Amino acid sequence: MSLTTNKAVLTWVDEMAAIVQPDSIVWIDGSEEQLEELRAIGCSTGEMIKLNQELLPGCYYHRSAVNDVARVEDRTFICCKNKEDAGPTNNWMDPQEMKNKLMGIFAGSMKGRTMYVIPYSMSVIGSPFAKYGIEITDSIYVVLSMAIMTRMGKEVYDALGDSPDFIKGLHSKADLDAEKRYIVHFPEENTIMSVNSGYGGNVLLGKKCFALRIASHLGKQENWMAEHMLILGIENPKGEVRYLAAAFPSACGKTNLAMLIPPELYRKKGYKVWCVGDDIAWIRIGEDGRLWATNPENGFFGVAPGTSAKSNPNALASTKKNSIFTNVVLTEDGNVWWEGLDKNPPKNALNWKGEPWDTTDGSKGAHPNSRFTAPAENCPCISSEFNNPQGVPLSAIVFGGRRAKTAPLVYQSRDWQHGVFVGSVMASETTAAATGAVGVVRRDPMAMLPFCGYNMGDYWQHWLNMGEMVPNKPKIFNVNWFRLDDDGNFIWPGFGDNMRVLEWIMARCFDEVDADETAIGFVPKPEDINLEESGVSLETLRDLLSVDKELWKTEVEGIKEFYAKFGDKLPTALREELSKLEENLK
């Protein structure tokens, strides 16, 4: 029985059901009773495994197919009428051509299965940020995960009313055929279609598909921003909380920063860090002329390997109840384990493929991209503003990357336009730490390269336009925790000690501290970063803040090459910033 009288929803569900031909349709209402029923069905079919409820109350285990363990960027498409609107960094196909292809794959794909209709909200239901979606799926894992990751349930229909303004999402596991796996976005039609995958990143359509690819396109039209950013609040000893949003490419410590635990010295003084979001920020202009940000998600979809009581105790604590673990090690007593959790791999366990596993053969027990899906409310440092419908005001925006020598520990852009330039040339490099050899520079503007739902040149222009519209702009910074010495060792301690840099960033935002101007922007005066108990000397910090003009001249050549991809779509303002940088380096 349907839960809504919304004609647009009912018509669309009927049309999709006619194509995929399920045996039955279940309308998800978000109730605990219904979810419990689905968990039981999932366990009876083997799609879900109930974990030890004494050790992990409310937790379940799921395995994805061996050929289906990560996002597939080469199978991810943006299908808009005009190829140029998708831009050089996205895969494109004509929408009609793609639909013809997909309809052939979706046809009858749910025969013998149940079709679930999931109503969900990105952001707090009824808030100024909220956007609603309906995902159709044949996967119980998807239903249970969306219950954690979004605000899911029949309240969404109440908020939607008779409006046709919702994001349509169609997903079927079909045959899990990797050759026919597609994750497709139709931004002009607010539609997402995902087929032949069961892996979270490809099938939890509220996540990257909606909250970034479709939402970035909506933001451009509606004058707001959907960004691949964490949001955190820093509470100072006076009890004031100041907020920043930060974008990092993968493997740059984003989740660790989102849930940072300040060094003891700071904790004793009364500093605290509050997590508003670990992955996605929706940002809009508030009535006070500032930018306000919210995390549109309701949970964390984190990489398990490497998460430990030492590296990220808050993330680990978040997984201790009502969570789903995917592709990790399953222990004999119904617990979970992964590489980097501790130094005691379990005996008589099953690896992520479900095979008997012990460590003696040298194989990894958990897949390197194995995951936990955990409710945000479980996080010990979740912000009291997490459910605030207005979001939080941003004082700073931070970009970061992994650079061995080029970028200093931290620098501040001269203004908004320069800050957009800094974000547009963000990069990380592969390092062979043992030899100190510097590898390939990979550009990932604003950490949005795989997630921007339209032409990146237009996306940068949107950032520049937003700057014109915001009277009270946050200041923009760049950080690099990953400078190496000549032996290939990290110079900065990182993790909790990154608080020392965040403290300086906030001091700059509130004009509490001065800075030195360099060719690339403002760097701290070394004495303004608190090094007490850090193990870092003032001399080392000076080195970490240094700007090597010769390296930056090489950087300029790399930027020119990258920018060339965008042709006429490259905003003039960014060309100007590049020329300015070149001039400053002479």
Secondary structure, DSSP 8 states (H G I E B T S, - for coil): --S---HHHHHHHHHHHHHH--SEEEE----HHHHHHHHHHHHHHTSSEE--TTTSTT-EEE---TT--S--GGGEEE--SSHHHH-TTSEE--HHHHHHHHHHHHTTTTTTSEEEEEEEEESSTTSTT-EEEEEEES-HHHHHHHHHHSEESTHHHHHHTT----EEEEEE-TT--GGG-EEEEEGGGTEEEEES--SHHHH-TIIIIIIIIIHHHHHHHHT-EEES-EEEEEE-TTS-EEEEEEE--TTS-HHHHHT----HHHHHHT-EEEEEESS-EEEEE-TTSBEEEE---SEEEEE-TT--TTT-HHHHHHTSSS-EEESSEE-TTS-EE-TTS-S---SSEE-TTS-EE-GGG---SS-TT-EEEEEGGG-TTB-TTTT-TT-EEEEEEEEE---SSSS-SEEE-SSHHHHHHHHHT-EEEEEETTTTEEEEEEE-GGG-TTT-SS-HHHHHHHHHHHHHH-SB--EEEEE-TT-B-TTS-BSS--GGGGHHHHHHHHHHHTT-S-EEE-SSSEEE-GGGS--TTSS--HHHHHHHT---HHHHHHHHHHHHHHHHTTGGGS-HHHHHHHHHHHHHT-
